[in-house]
Amino acid sequence: MSTQLVPSLCPYCAVGCGYYLVVEKGKAIGVEYMTDHPACEGALCPKGNAVLEVLNHEERLQYPLKRAGDEFVRISWEEALDLAANGLARNIKKHGPESLGFLASSRCNNEENYLMQKLARFLGSPHVDNCARLCHSPTVVGLGAVLGTGAMTNNLIDLQNSKCIFAIGTNFTEAHPIVSRWAQKAKDNGATVIVADPRITSTSWMADLHLRINPGSDIDLLRGMMKVIVDEGLADKKFIDERNEGFEELLANLSDFSLEKAAELTGIPAGQIVKAAR
C-alpha cells in the first residue's frame, strides 16, 4: 500500500502550525514539514515534533469506555450516546434544566463550540463554560475594551514588522515557540524587545531590557510607564483623539500616582521604567 501525506494542524497551541502526517496502512508513522505554511514556514516546536508520541500512545482513548466494577469496558458509540442522552433527560426531569452544565473546549473548532452552546440552550441550561475562561478571561476583557474584540487583531507574521515588542504576562518562547521566530525576525530588523517577568526565562534571554518586577505588580509597572509617557509628552495625541475613549479618565487615574511609587511597588529602578516607556 502506498504511503500518503495527510495535511494536518498541530493541536498544542493557538499558532496553528501545519505539517503532513505520513500515513501507511491507516496509521501515522511520521511527520513531514509543511514548508509553505504561512505561520511556521516548515518549523515545528518540540511539542509539534512529538505529536506521534500522543497520536500513537497505547493509552490514548480511541473509543467509549464504561465503568464495570473497578475496570472499564469498551462499548459502542450508540450505547455511549444513549447513556449520555438518558442521563441528561433524567437530570432535567428530576432537577430541571438548570442542573445541567456544559464545558466546551479550545481544542474544538468554532463550529463545534457553537454546537455545544446550542445544545445547552436547546435543553434550557444557562450554564455554558469553556476551559479557556480561566486563562483568557483577563485578555478577553482587556482586548475587548481596547481593540473591540477579545482576540488578536493582527496576524502572527505581522510581528516581524514591529519596532518594539513589549512582552508582559507571557513566556512565548516556551508556550508558543514559533512566535519567537517572528519576534526574533523583528529584533534582527532592529526592533527593541522588552520583557516584564519576575523570572529569568528563555523569552527574557532575547530581551534588550528585562524588567524583573515583583510578582503581582504588572499593573503598577504599566501605570508607571503610562505616567512617564504622559508627563514627557510622548503620547500620540492625534491617535488618541481620533481612536480612543476614556483618556481623560486615565489622566485622572494617573494624577496621584508617581514614578517613585511605581518603582517601590514593582522593585524596578525608576530609570529602567523610564527607559522602557521611552
C-alpha positions, 0 to 999 in steps of 0.5 A, a space after each residue: 500500500 502506498 504511503 500518503 501525506 495527510 495535511 494536518 494542524 498541530 493541536 498544542 497551541 493557538 499558532 496553528 502550525 501545519 505539517 503532513 502526517 505520513 500515513 501507511 496502512 491507516 496509521 501515522 508513522 511520521 511527520 513531514 514539514 509543511 514548508 509553505 505554511 504561512 505561520 511556521 514556514 516548515 518549523 515545528 516546536 518540540 511539542 509539534 515534533 512529538 505529536 506521534 508520541 500522543 497520536 500513537 500512545 497505547 493509552 490514548 482513548 480511541 473509543 467509549 469506555 464504561 465503568 464495570 466494577 473497578 475496570 472499564 469496558 469498551 462499548 459502542 458509540 450508540 450505547 455511549 450516546 444513549 447513556 449520555 442522552 438518558 442521563 441528561 433527560 433524567 437530570 432535567 426531569 428530576 432537577 430541571 434544566 438548570 442542573 445541567 452544565 456544559 464545558 466546551 473546549 479550545 481544542 474544538 473548532 468554532 463550529 463545534 463550540 457553537 454546537 455545544 452552546 446550542 445544545 445547552 440552550 436547546 435543553 434550557 441550561 444557562 450554564 455554558 463554560 469553556 476551559 479557556 475562561 480561566 486563562 483568557 478571561 483577563 485578555 478577553 476583557 482587556 482586548 475587548 475594551 481596547 481593540 473591540 474584540 477579545 482576540 488578536 487583531 493582527 496576524 502572527 507574521 505581522 510581528 516581524 514588522 514591529 519596532 518594539 515588542 513589549 512582552 508582559 504576562 507571557 513566556 512565548 518562547 516556551 508556550 508558543 515557540 514559533 512566535 519567537 521566530 517572528 519576534 526574533 525576525 523583528 529584533 534582527 530588523 532592529 526592533 527593541 524587545 522588552 520583557 516584564 517577568 519576575 523570572 529569568 526565562 528563555 523569552 527574557 534571554 532575547 530581551 534588550 531590557 528585562 524588567 524583573 518586577 515583583 510578582 503581582 505588580 504588572 499593573 503598577 509597572 504599566 501605570 508607571 510607564 503610562 505616567 512617564 509617557 504622559 508627563 514627557 509628552 510622548 503620547 500620540 495625541 492625534 491617535 488618541 483623539 481620533 481612536 480612543 475613549 476614556 483618556 481623560 479618565 486615565 489622566 485622572 487615574 494617573 494624577 496621584 500616582 508617581 514614578 517613585 511609587 511605581 518603582 517601590 511597588 514593582 522593585 524596578 529602578 525608576 530609570 529602567 521604567 523610564 527607559 522602557 516607556 521611552 
